[in-house]
Amino acid sequence: MFEAFGSRVLAGVVSLSMLLFSSFKGNDPKMTNLGYRNSDSFLYVSGIMENAFDNDFPTIFASGTPISVIYDLEIRQGNRIVAKNSFRHTVNYNPATGIYELRKDGRGDLFRSDSVQDIMRHLSSFDFGIPHQPSWAQVQIRIEARLPVVHFDTMNKEVDLMVLWKYEKPSARIHADLRTPE
């Protein structure tokens, strides 16, 4: 049992080391399908990130280090910011069980799978709910995604994960009329 666990951990460390100390392919992420729906008191913003986690990320996720994607949401009425919030989606991998866990802020979702492909598919979508005021009426919604600097204990090294997105922060905007609930 310990041999299987040790080999999984070692394989993750070796592949992560190879990725970080050699060339990587990177990704060209973009946001699509940005949409909104509202009730009398809540505004829900949803969308999809495409091409964000295709290359390099399976190795990064398998390192066992928690990896987050941060979504920054800003709502403006004219030139005035009426709401601003950040939501964090975090992937954890347990090498002992081979299970990935994805925890999503904004809706409190938790997803578990032994497939990194399933995790990446769920990580690529977002749906956030925030309270809104009736006085907001017409607003501009902007969402931007970013990756943090992460410390990999296995190598005692900090890495700015934005390098995997070629230092590009995918973003999208949409105009919303909140005067009538949808």
Buried (B, 14 or more C-beta within 10 A) or exposed (E): EEEEBEEBBEEBBEBBBEBBEEEBEBBEBBBEEBBBBBEEEEBBBBBBBBBBBBBBBBBBBBBBBBBBBBBBBBBBBEEEEBBEBBBEBBBBBEBBEBBBBBBBBBEEBEBBBEEBEBBBBBBBBBBBBBEBEEEBEEBBBBBBBBBBEBEBEBBEEEBEBBEBBEEBBBBBEBEBEBEEEE
